[in-house]
Amino acid sequence: MASIIKVGDKWRAQVRRKDHPTQTRSFPTKILAERWARSVEMAIEEGRAGIAPPCPTVAELVDRYTDEVGRAKPFGRNKAGVLRMIRAHLGCERADALTPERLVRYVRQDRMVGGVTAAIDLSYTKTLLKISRALWGYPVRPGVVDEAREILKHMGLVDRSAERDRRPTADELARLRIWFARSKSLTPDILDFILDSGFRPPSEITGLRWEDLNEADRTIVIRDRKDPRRKLGNNQTVPLLGRCMEIIKRQTQDGPFIFGVNGKSWSSLFPRACRDLGIENLHLYDLRHEAISRLVESGRYSIPEVCLVSGHKDWKMLARYTQLKAKDLHRDPPAPPTP
């Protein structure tokens, strides 16, 4: 007799028979779970136990992956959003029938994305298929994603993000401070804090808490700092360099957050300021780029120390935020020793 139990908002069916491998599947309704269990039991009774049940759809894989893997290791907002897109556009496809052509069409026509966004979608799709094959034994082929990726690379639709080298001038920063003097969200203090701290705007700025501030050590804890392997619980104590402590002391303690503002508007507010001021090709994230470049160029900090401030794990990740210019290598020769 099959075992059918409710797990969260899903129904899990399990068929166990002597001399046969245990088979388990999760379904959104009890009826579907019972129907699947009966088909497996009938296959065993008719001697067709060696015939695997039909491979689930991509939607079913996403649901099971979210239910089992996501519960053990909660997804970040970006990953959860990509999985919803995969389910919406590829959900009706049988997972074992996915082809490179279908994945290319998903990127070009369904999602209409390219570059890093397309690469991220493909990466999460491959992870979904790898887990489905290794953990649940479904006859899916993760390599189909690699084939699609090669096609998209050949078409110039999947690539690493372009490394920016745009840095603000002193005049541009001065004009931006004047423009943002009337803003209640992205203030001149916050602009200077980004430039001296090197923290990621807006998430790492707006998430800073008074309780995590250590005035004696001039440090603060950044909670859930970005990490490719583990973000939740990745809390990191970092130094407050330059004017950061002075800027913090100027803020009003009327809530748990040091900068009690909503950073969601910054992505539209900063470009508006640049348009009004006639500043071209400058992004808010370029201020973080500028901050990290200044640390490297100062010569006061080692690469590991700069990585502690920036949150990067190694030099390769940090390198894109610095630029070595050929003209800077023309240094004066050292003075000869005094006789």
Stockholm file with secondary structure:
# STOCKHOLM 1.0

chainA/1-339         MASIIKVGDKWRAQVRRKDHPTQTRSFPTKILAERWARSVEMAIEEGRAGIAPPCPTVAELVDRYTDEVGRAKPFGRNKAGVLRMIRAHLGCERADALTPERLVRYVRQDRMVGGVTAAIDLSYTKTLLKISRALWGYPVRPGVVDEAREILKHMGLVDRSAERDRRPTADELARLRIWFARSKSLTPDILDFILDSGFRPPSEITGLRWEDLNEADRTIVIRDRKDPRRKLGNNQTVPLLGRCMEIIKRQTQDGPFIFGVNGKSWSSLFPRACRDLGIENLHLYDLRHEAISRLVESGRYSIPEVCLVSGHKDWKMLARYTQLKAKDLHRDPPAPPTP
#=GR chainA/1-339 SS CCEEEEETTEEEEEECCTTSCCEEEEESSHHHHHHHHHHHHHHHHTTCTTSCCCCCBHHHHHHHIIIIIHHHSCCCHHHHHHHHHHHHHHTTSBGGGCCHHHHHHIIIIIICCCHHHHHHHHHHHHHHHHHHHHHHCCCCCTHHHHHHHHHHHHTTCSCCCCCCCCCCCHHHHHHHHHHHTTCSSSCHHHHHHHHHHCCCTTHHHHTCBGGGEETTTTEEEETTCCCSSCCTTCCEEEECCTTHHHHHHTSCCSSSBSSCSCGGGHHHHHHHHHHHHTCCSCCTHHHHHHHHHHHHHHSCSCHHHHHHHHCCSSHHHHHTTCCCCGGGGCCCCCCCCCC
#=GC SS_cons         CCEEEEETTEEEEEECCTTSCCEEEEESSHHHHHHHHHHHHHHHHTTCTTSCCCCCBHHHHHHHIIIIIHHHSCCCHHHHHHHHHHHHHHTTSBGGGCCHHHHHHIIIIIICCCHHHHHHHHHHHHHHHHHHHHHHCCCCCTHHHHHHHHHHHHTTCSCCCCCCCCCCCHHHHHHHHHHHTTCSSSCHHHHHHHHHHCCCTTHHHHTCBGGGEETTTTEEEETTCCCSSCCTTCCEEEECCTTHHHHHHTSCCSSSBSSCSCGGGHHHHHHHHHHHHTCCSCCTHHHHHHHHHHHHHHSCSCHHHHHHHHCCSSHHHHHTTCCCCGGGGCCCCCCCCCC
//
